[in-house]
Amino acid sequence: MTCSRPSQFRAAPSRSFFKLAELFEQLKELEGQVASNEDLKLSDMLRYYMRDSQAAKLLALADYKNANKVLDNARVNTNKVLDKARTSSTPGGVGYREPPTAVLLVLRMPL
């Protein structure tokens, strides 16, 4: 079997390679756009979580400071109550007595 137009068959592969090259260029551009969109999503998510963790850290720090203030106030009030108990006396004439050291040790033992 002979070909009536051999030049047409030779041109067809080069044309198909050209179209294939164009397809790969379009796919390359599309892949770049998809990667750019994915990077944008990830960077937005990272910024969101960074702000969220910063806010949580600030809230924890504020709670810590407030707890320390409450603890300091409790210590001051406890000292005031102890001083008042030491200086005042009961109606029976018996003043405040320090608890025995054995009682203090039992009170300080962990449960």
Backbone as ProteinMPNN parsed JSONL, in Angstrom:
{"seq_chain_A": "MTCSRPSQFRAAPSRSFFKLAELFEQLKELEGQVASNEDLKLSDMLRYYMRDSQAAKLLALADYKNANKVLDNARVNTNKVLDKARTSSTPGGVGYREPPTAVLLVLRMPL", "coords_chain_A": {"N_chain_A": [[0.837, -1.169, 0.0], [0.614, 2.137, -0.854], [1.347, 5.507, -0.023], [-0.551, 8.291, -0.796], [-0.118, 10.909, -0.129], [2.611, 11.597, 1.289], [3.804, 13.73, 2.664], [1.822, 14.827, 4.228], [1.424, 12.947, 6.259], [3.81, 13.149, 7.555], [3.725, 15.69, 8.618], [1.697, 15.553, 10.459], [2.58, 14.273, 12.948], [4.318, 16.284, 13.969], [2.555, 18.393, 14.324], [0.848, 17.32, 16.253], [2.659, 17.022, 18.35], [3.185, 19.687, 18.845], [0.664, 20.574, 19.749], [0.496, 18.983, 22.023], [2.606, 20.067, 23.506], [1.578, 22.646, 23.933], [-0.601, 21.942, 25.538], [0.726, 20.958, 27.806], [1.941, 23.342, 28.665], [-0.327, 24.848, 29.364], [-1.296, 23.238, 31.422], [0.803, 23.52, 33.203], [0.579, 26.243, 33.919], [-1.946, 26.148, 35.131], [-1.42, 24.408, 37.258], [0.341, 26.001, 38.699], [-1.405, 28.054, 39.501], [-3.171, 26.616, 41.148], [-1.406, 25.745, 43.142], [-0.65, 28.23, 44.16], [-3.097, 29.154, 45.202], [-3.493, 27.218, 47.186], [-1.284, 27.712, 48.839], [-1.986, 30.266, 49.699], [-4.31, 29.72, 51.169], [-3.23, 28.129, 53.224], [-1.444, 29.945, 54.431], [-3.233, 31.877, 55.352], [-4.65, 30.336, 57.204], [-2.602, 29.749, 59.0], [-2.009, 32.34, 59.968], [-4.441, 32.87, 61.252], [-4.47, 30.895, 63.304], [-2.193, 31.678, 64.677], [-2.94, 34.195, 65.681], [-5.069, 33.362, 67.278], [-3.792, 31.676, 69.144], [-2.134, 33.555, 70.339], [-4.012, 35.229, 71.559], [-5.111, 33.402, 73.387], [-2.877, 32.961, 74.962], [-2.523, 35.504, 76.107], [-4.901, 35.694, 77.585], [-4.502, 33.59, 79.408], [-2.291, 34.582, 80.767], [-3.404, 36.864, 81.957], [-5.282, 35.625, 83.66], [-3.489, 34.277, 85.323], [-2.158, 36.432, 86.558], [-4.317, 37.597, 87.921], [-4.972, 35.499, 89.66], [-2.671, 35.436, 91.226], [-2.908, 37.944, 92.484], [-5.221, 37.526, 94.021], [-4.287, 35.494, 95.687], [-2.223, 36.853, 97.051], [-3.782, 38.763, 98.414], [-5.259, 37.036, 100.042], [-3.222, 36.021, 101.652], [-2.439, 38.341, 103.021], [-4.818, 38.937, 104.392], [-5.033, 36.635, 105.969], [-2.785, 36.902, 107.607], [-3.543, 39.231, 108.956], [-5.787, 38.317, 110.381], [-4.598, 36.359, 112.007], [-2.837, 37.98, 113.507], [-4.682, 39.596, 114.829], [-6.026, 37.641, 116.326], [-3.975, 36.821, 118.009], [-3.487, 39.076, 119.545], [-5.893, 39.724, 120.734], [-8.147, 38.709, 123.362], [-10.144, 36.063, 124.659], [-13.485, 36.052, 126.127], [-13.212, 34.562, 128.446], [-10.732, 35.085, 129.386], [-8.654, 33.731, 128.318], [-6.169, 33.83, 125.958], [-5.152, 33.74, 122.484], [-3.57, 30.771, 121.518], [-0.685, 29.246, 120.192], [-0.984, 26.498, 117.97], [-0.013, 23.124, 118.744], [3.075, 21.743, 117.478], [2.774, 19.204, 116.379], [0.134, 19.152, 115.539], [0.22, 21.097, 113.552], [1.914, 19.832, 111.734], [0.309, 17.683, 110.939], [-1.758, 19.052, 109.698], [-0.463, 20.112, 107.504], [0.192, 17.941, 105.984], [0.029, 16.178, 102.898], [-2.953, 14.987, 101.301]], "CA_chain_A": [[0.0, 0.0, 0.0], [1.429, 3.34, -0.975], [0.703, 6.719, 0.465], [-0.701, 9.29, -1.846], [0.437, 12.177, 0.363], [3.528, 11.317, 2.389], [4.124, 14.938, 3.436], [0.743, 15.032, 5.196], [1.669, 12.058, 7.397], [4.976, 13.643, 8.286], [3.344, 16.925, 9.301], [0.764, 15.234, 11.541], [3.237, 14.116, 14.255], [4.842, 17.551, 14.485], [1.403, 19.164, 14.767], [0.365, 16.744, 17.513], [3.633, 17.373, 19.386], [2.967, 21.093, 19.16], [-0.546, 20.645, 20.583], [0.843, 18.387, 23.311], [3.42, 21.061, 24.212], [0.647, 23.682, 24.397], [-1.367, 21.369, 26.642], [1.589, 20.934, 28.989], [2.096, 24.722, 29.129], [-1.565, 25.219, 30.052], [-1.328, 22.491, 32.683], [1.8, 24.124, 34.087], [-0.026, 27.461, 34.454], [-3.03, 25.749, 36.03], [-0.797, 23.864, 38.464], [0.848, 27.151, 39.448], [-2.538, 28.733, 40.132], [-3.664, 25.76, 42.234], [-0.414, 25.804, 44.223], [-0.739, 29.56, 44.759], [-4.313, 29.185, 46.022], [-3.268, 26.368, 48.362], [-0.375, 28.455, 49.718], [-2.747, 31.358, 50.292], [-5.179, 29.136, 52.199], [-2.406, 27.705, 54.357], [-0.916, 31.113, 55.146], [-4.358, 32.465, 56.095], [-4.926, 29.474, 58.352], [-1.506, 29.944, 59.95], [-2.228, 33.631, 60.617], [-5.592, 32.732, 62.149], [-4.078, 30.144, 64.493], [-1.224, 32.47, 65.44], [-3.712, 35.181, 66.447], [-5.857, 32.637, 68.272], [-2.908, 31.234, 70.227], [-1.679, 34.759, 71.045], [-5.119, 35.65, 72.432], [-5.194, 32.431, 74.486], [-1.733, 33.213, 75.841], [-2.803, 36.718, 76.876], [-5.937, 35.368, 78.574], [-3.888, 32.777, 80.461], [-1.442, 35.478, 81.558], [-4.294, 37.69, 82.787], [-5.79, 34.754, 84.725], [-2.376, 34.025, 86.237], [-1.949, 37.642, 87.368], [-5.455, 37.737, 88.84], [-4.844, 34.473, 90.701], [-1.618, 35.884, 92.146], [-3.459, 39.031, 93.309], [-6.13, 36.918, 94.998], [-3.446, 34.784, 96.65], [-1.577, 37.858, 97.908], [-4.812, 39.306, 99.317], [-5.577, 36.006, 101.041], [-2.107, 35.976, 102.611], [-2.521, 39.535, 103.872], [-5.97, 38.774, 105.288], [-4.709, 35.586, 106.938], [-1.873, 37.49, 108.59], [-4.317, 40.156, 109.796], [-6.62, 37.522, 111.289], [-3.711, 35.758, 113.011], [-2.377, 39.038, 114.416], [-5.819, 39.986, 115.669], [-6.281, 36.55, 117.274], [-2.895, 36.789, 119.003], [-3.555, 40.226, 120.454], [-7.152, 39.784, 121.493], [-8.376, 37.594, 124.28], [-11.536, 35.618, 124.731], [-14.12, 36.521, 127.369], [-12.771, 33.783, 129.601], [-9.404, 35.5, 129.789], [-7.631, 32.92, 127.656], [-5.839, 34.391, 124.647], [-4.826, 32.824, 121.399], [-2.377, 29.956, 121.733], [-0.185, 28.569, 118.992], [-1.264, 25.061, 118.005], [1.197, 22.319, 118.885], [3.727, 21.451, 116.197], [2.228, 17.959, 115.828], [-1.102, 19.513, 114.828], [0.617, 21.796, 112.332], [2.438, 18.84, 110.793], [-0.823, 16.922, 110.396], [-2.498, 19.928, 108.795], [0.326, 20.352, 106.29], [0.416, 16.69, 105.243], [-0.844, 16.037, 101.723], [-3.952, 13.919, 101.426]], "C_chain_A": [[0.886, 1.238, 0.0], [0.639, 4.542, -0.507], [0.614, 7.729, -0.661], [-0.092, 10.624, -1.429], [1.385, 11.905, 1.529], [3.851, 12.557, 3.228], [3.053, 15.212, 4.494], [0.963, 14.172, 6.435], [2.882, 12.492, 8.21], [4.622, 14.895, 9.096], [2.444, 16.639, 10.499], [1.467, 15.011, 12.876], [3.775, 15.431, 14.811], [3.702, 18.434, 14.986], [0.892, 18.624, 16.107], [1.352, 17.014, 18.656], [3.477, 18.83, 19.81], [1.743, 21.256, 20.065], [-0.28, 20.063, 21.972], [1.678, 19.359, 24.146], [2.544, 22.191, 24.74], [-0.163, 23.194, 25.595], [-0.54, 21.354, 27.925], [1.824, 22.344, 29.542], [0.855, 25.183, 29.888], [-1.675, 24.504, 31.396], [-0.346, 23.071, 33.694], [1.247, 25.399, 34.724], [-1.122, 27.131, 35.463], [-2.477, 25.2, 37.344], [-0.231, 24.987, 39.335], [-0.258, 27.892, 40.167], [-3.067, 27.931, 41.316], [-2.703, 25.813, 43.418], [-0.468, 27.157, 44.928], [-1.968, 29.672, 45.657], [-4.136, 28.368, 47.297], [-2.337, 27.063, 49.357], [-1.101, 29.59, 50.427], [-3.654, 30.848, 51.408], [-4.371, 28.767, 53.44], [-1.859, 28.902, 55.137], [-2.025, 31.821, 55.919], [-4.673, 31.654, 57.343], [-3.843, 29.645, 59.421], [-1.666, 31.269, 60.693], [-3.369, 33.559, 61.624], [-5.187, 32.016, 63.433], [-3.038, 30.893, 65.323], [-1.943, 33.518, 66.282], [-4.492, 34.511, 67.569], [-4.981, 32.198, 69.443], [-2.364, 32.427, 71.012], [-2.762, 35.246, 72.006], [-5.255, 34.701, 73.624], [-4.058, 32.648, 75.478], [-1.976, 34.45, 76.705], [-3.881, 36.476, 77.931], [-5.367, 34.548, 79.728], [-3.007, 33.638, 81.362], [-2.287, 36.366, 82.472], [-4.873, 36.867, 83.935], [-4.719, 34.482, 85.774], [-2.142, 35.232, 87.147], [-3.079, 37.833, 88.37], [-5.377, 36.717, 89.976], [-3.763, 34.861, 91.707], [-2.103, 37.022, 93.04], [-4.37, 38.472, 94.394], [-5.333, 36.201, 96.077], [-2.749, 35.756, 97.593], [-2.57, 38.465, 98.894], [-5.176, 38.301, 100.403], [-4.469, 35.905, 102.085], [-2.162, 37.166, 103.572], [-3.659, 39.387, 104.868], [-5.706, 37.709, 106.343], [-3.779, 36.127, 108.015], [-2.605, 38.458, 109.511], [-5.153, 39.4, 110.814], [-5.762, 36.897, 112.375], [-3.214, 36.806, 114.007], [-3.491, 39.464, 115.362], [-6.11, 38.916, 116.715], [-5.208, 36.505, 118.355], [-3.035, 37.924, 120.016], [-4.835, 40.275, 121.27], [-7.26, 38.586, 122.423], [-9.853, 37.258, 124.282], [-12.157, 36.11, 126.023], [-13.664, 35.75, 128.604], [-11.375, 34.152, 130.058], [-8.296, 34.7, 129.129], [-7.395, 33.499, 126.269], [-5.556, 33.304, 123.612], [-3.56, 32.067, 121.737], [-1.971, 29.325, 120.413], [-0.547, 27.098, 119.074], [0.039, 24.283, 118.154], [1.773, 21.972, 117.509], [3.199, 20.167, 115.578], [0.954, 18.243, 115.031], [-0.765, 20.217, 113.517], [1.149, 20.825, 111.285], [1.317, 18.037, 110.156], [-1.596, 17.765, 109.394], [-1.765, 20.148, 107.48], [0.557, 19.098, 105.465], [-0.508, 16.633, 104.035], [-1.793, 14.861, 101.909], [-3.644, 12.765, 100.524]], "O_chain_A": [[1.816, 1.339, 0.8], [-0.589, 4.574, -0.592], [1.582, 7.98, -1.378], [0.393, 11.382, -2.271], [0.956, 11.986, 2.68], [4.148, 12.42, 4.415], [3.356, 15.773, 5.546], [0.713, 14.628, 7.551], [2.962, 12.231, 9.41], [5.189, 15.113, 10.166], [2.434, 17.411, 11.457], [0.984, 15.528, 13.884], [3.692, 15.664, 16.017], [3.868, 19.15, 15.973], [0.543, 19.402, 16.995], [0.938, 17.214, 19.798], [3.62, 19.164, 20.986], [1.792, 22.002, 21.043], [-0.77, 20.584, 22.974], [1.481, 19.464, 25.356], [2.737, 22.649, 25.866], [-0.384, 23.939, 26.549], [-1.039, 21.694, 28.998], [1.897, 22.523, 30.758], [0.964, 25.83, 30.929], [-2.098, 25.097, 32.389], [-0.625, 23.109, 34.892], [1.42, 25.62, 35.923], [-1.215, 27.758, 36.518], [-3.005, 25.494, 38.416], [-0.313, 24.93, 40.562], [-0.086, 28.315, 41.31], [-3.376, 28.496, 42.365], [-3.135, 25.914, 44.566], [-0.347, 27.226, 46.151], [-1.886, 30.225, 46.754], [-4.581, 28.781, 48.368], [-2.564, 27.015, 50.566], [-0.865, 29.848, 51.608], [-3.754, 31.469, 52.466], [-4.778, 29.057, 54.565], [-1.816, 28.873, 56.367], [-1.79, 32.315, 57.022], [-4.93, 32.212, 58.41], [-4.146, 29.681, 60.613], [-1.482, 31.323, 61.909], [-3.278, 34.118, 62.717], [-5.518, 32.471, 64.528], [-3.009, 30.755, 66.546], [-1.61, 33.718, 67.45], [-4.566, 35.035, 68.68], [-5.377, 32.33, 70.601], [-2.154, 32.325, 72.221], [-2.464, 35.631, 73.136], [-5.488, 35.148, 74.747], [-4.252, 32.532, 76.688], [-1.671, 34.446, 77.898], [-3.787, 36.992, 79.045], [-5.707, 34.781, 80.888], [-2.979, 33.446, 82.578], [-1.927, 36.593, 83.627], [-4.95, 37.353, 85.064], [-5.005, 34.459, 86.971], [-1.952, 35.081, 88.354], [-2.84, 38.184, 89.526], [-5.684, 37.039, 91.123], [-3.923, 34.637, 92.907], [-1.757, 37.071, 94.221], [-4.3, 38.893, 95.549], [-5.669, 36.292, 97.258], [-2.687, 35.516, 98.798], [-2.248, 38.661, 100.066], [-5.38, 38.678, 101.557], [-4.747, 35.723, 103.27], [-1.958, 37.017, 104.777], [-3.491, 39.676, 106.052], [-6.115, 37.866, 107.494], [-3.963, 35.844, 109.199], [-2.326, 38.507, 110.709], [-5.223, 39.793, 111.979], [-6.148, 36.9, 113.544], [-3.174, 36.551, 115.211], [-3.262, 39.668, 116.554], [-6.409, 39.24, 117.865], [-5.506, 36.182, 119.504], [-2.739, 37.752, 121.199], [-4.85, 40.813, 122.377], [-6.551, 37.591, 122.276], [-10.696, 38.087, 123.942], [-11.441, 36.542, 126.927], [-13.738, 36.279, 129.713], [-10.879, 33.582, 131.03], [-7.117, 34.968, 129.361], [-8.337, 33.641, 125.489], [-5.713, 32.111, 123.87], [-2.583, 32.659, 122.194], [-2.819, 28.921, 119.618], [-0.431, 26.5, 120.143], [1.09, 24.756, 117.722], [1.051, 21.915, 116.513], [3.179, 20.05, 114.353], [0.726, 17.648, 113.978], [-1.394, 19.961, 112.491], [0.873, 20.972, 110.094], [1.367, 17.74, 108.962], [-2.04, 17.261, 108.362], [-2.401, 20.349, 106.445], [1.071, 19.185, 104.35], [-1.682, 16.992, 104.125], [-1.477, 13.88, 102.582], [-4.384, 11.781, 100.505]]}, "name": "protein", "num_of_chains": 1, "seq": "MTCSRPSQFRAAPSRSFFKLAELFEQLKELEGQVASNEDLKLSDMLRYYMRDSQAAKLLALADYKNANKVLDNARVNTNKVLDKARTSSTPGGVGYREPPTAVLLVLRMPL"}
